[in-house]
Amino acid sequence: MIQETTSTTHEERMNRLTGTGPDTDMGRLLRQFWQPVALARSVESGKARALRILGEDLTLYRGESGTPYLVGGKCAHRRTKMHTGWIEGEEIRCMYHGWCFDGSGQCTEMPAEKDTLAATVNIAGYPLHDYCGLLFAYMGESEPPEFNLPRKDIFEDPDRIIFVREQTWPCHWLQQVENSLDAVHVSFVHQMGVVGTFGEAVTPAIPTLEYFETDSGIRQIATRSKENVRASDWTFPNNNHILVPGFT
């Protein structure tokens, strides 16, 4: 672990806290958890797309069987973007010189090279788990832990329709967490423009805030009235279950 000194600047401390690349402290920590990386419906069988997750360029593709795979963003040969290639069975082939990689990132064929060379080359490859319309990846160096996120039985009810969506927020991971645990801003931000159902339920009233540490994160209780209590259970690193108050 890097030791901070009195000469460490605020900017240096913030960069250390918010950086998520594979060679950063927070990047290594966040990679020890299953991370949602894409909507399951965002890639079709036999297709590939580019992703950038935790500061790392990656390729998401589905084999012809429909199984999803997550591998490195560039070919190990001439750094061509892998998503511009094509799918063959459960493997992806680079469009430049035809190098082929399986779902673990292992090179399986180099058409212009000796067959024995392919076994010595690989790109990144990360396991995926398809859950409730989201694809989760484990990007750590160790064996992936059991996929045991905070579960909600209602999400796993086959008779229910689950609507999942993807948003891009131009901020770092910590700003998203701070926003998620800031109940006061909804009394202002969510009252601007066209106020939706969430804004109507919360109302412009300023809440009384309580915070409690849980086994895996923080619970926030925002009380605006006896009938208007908003509870948020945030679980590190990025899961927040919010109970929105009903209309009064």
Residue pairs with C-beta under 8 A, 6 or more apart in sequence:
1 25
2 16
2 25
4 13
16 24
16 25
16 26
17 26
17 174
18 26
18 172
18 173
18 174
19 25
19 26
19 27
19 55
20 26
20 27
20 30
20 54
20 55
20 172
20 173
21 27
21 54
21 55
21 56
22 28
22 31
22 54
22 55
22 56
22 139
24 55
26 173
27 54
27 55
28 140
29 237
30 54
30 173
30 237
31 54
31 138
31 139
31 140
31 141
32 140
32 142
32 145
33 138
33 140
33 236
33 237
34 129
34 136
34 137
34 138
34 144
34 145
34 147
34 149
35 53
35 54
35 136
35 137
35 138
35 139
35 237
35 238
36 134
36 135
36 136
36 238
37 51
37 53
37 58
37 60
37 70
37 128
37 135
37 136
37 137
38 49
38 51
38 60
38 134
38 135
38 166
39 133
39 134
39 135
39 164
39 165
39 166
40 68
40 130
40 133
40 134
40 135
40 164
41 133
42 49
42 60
42 166
43 49
43 60
43 61
43 62
43 68
44 62
45 62
45 63
45 64
45 65
45 66
46 62
46 63
46 64
46 87
47 61
47 62
47 87
48 59
48 60
48 61
48 62
48 82
48 83
48 85
48 86
48 87
48 92
49 59
49 60
49 61
49 83
50 57
50 58
50 59
50 60
50 73
50 81
50 83
51 57
51 58
51 59
51 60
51 70
51 73
52 58
52 73
53 137
53 139
54 139
56 73
56 124
56 139
57 72
57 73
57 74
58 70
58 71
58 72
58 73
58 124
58 126
59 70
59 71
59 72
59 73
59 81
59 82
59 83
59 92
60 68
60 69
60 70
60 83
60 135
61 68
61 69
61 71
61 83
61 87
61 92
62 68
62 69
62 87
63 69
63 87
63 89
63 90
63 91
63 103
64 87
64 88
64 89
64 90
65 90
67 90
67 103
68 128
68 130
68 135
69 90
69 92
69 103
69 125
69 128
70 125
70 126
70 127
70 128
70 135
70 137
71 82
71 92
71 101
71 103
71 104
71 105
71 123
71 124
71 125
71 126
72 82
72 105
72 123
72 124
72 125
73 81
73 82
73 83
74 80
74 81
74 82
74 123
75 81
75 82
75 85
75 94
75 96
75 97
75 99
75 101
75 123
76 99
76 107
76 121
76 122
76 123
77 94
77 96
77 97
77 99
77 110
78 96
78 97
80 94
80 95
80 96
82 92
82 94
82 101
82 123
84 95
85 92
85 93
85 94
85 95
86 92
86 93
86 95
87 93
88 100
90 102
90 103
91 100
91 101
91 102
91 103
91 108
92 100
92 101
93 99
93 100
93 101
93 109
94 100
94 101
97 110
97 111
97 112
98 109
98 110
98 111
98 112
99 107
99 109
99 110
99 111
99 118
99 121
100 107
100 108
100 109
101 107
101 108
101 122
101 123
101 125
102 108
102 125
103 125
104 122
104 125
105 122
105 123
105 124
105 125
106 119
106 122
106 125
107 118
107 119
107 121
107 122
107 123
108 118
109 115
109 118
110 117
110 118
110 121
126 137
126 138
126 139
127 137
127 138
127 144
128 135
128 136
128 137
129 135
129 136
129 137
129 138
129 147
130 136
131 147
131 149
132 155
132 156
132 162
132 164
133 162
133 164
134 164
136 147
136 149
138 144
138 145
149 239
150 216
150 233
150 235
150 239
150 241
152 241
154 160
155 162
169 175
169 176
171 179
173 237
173 238
176 238
177 234
177 237
177 238
179 185
180 232
180 234
180 240
181 218
181 220
181 232
181 234
181 240
183 207
183 209
183 220
183 222
183 230
183 232
184 206
184 207
184 209
186 198
186 199
186 202
187 202
187 203
187 204
187 205
187 206
187 207
188 204
190 196
190 198
190 199
190 202
191 199
191 204
198 244
200 247
201 228
201 244
201 245
201 246
201 247
202 224
202 228
202 230
202 244
202 245
203 224
203 228
205 224
205 225
205 228
206 224
207 222
207 223
207 224
207 230
208 222
208 223
208 224
209 220
209 221
209 222
209 223
210 220
210 221
210 223
211 218
211 219
211 220
211 221
212 218
212 219
212 221
213 219
214 233
214 235
216 235
216 236
217 233
217 234
217 235
217 236
217 239
218 234
219 231
219 232
219 233
219 234
220 231
220 232
220 234
221 229
221 230
221 231
222 229
222 230
222 231
222 232
223 229
224 230
224 245
225 248
227 245
227 246
227 248
228 245
228 248
229 245
230 242
230 243
230 244
230 245
231 242
231 243
232 240
232 241
232 242
232 243
233 240
233 241
233 242
234 240
235 241
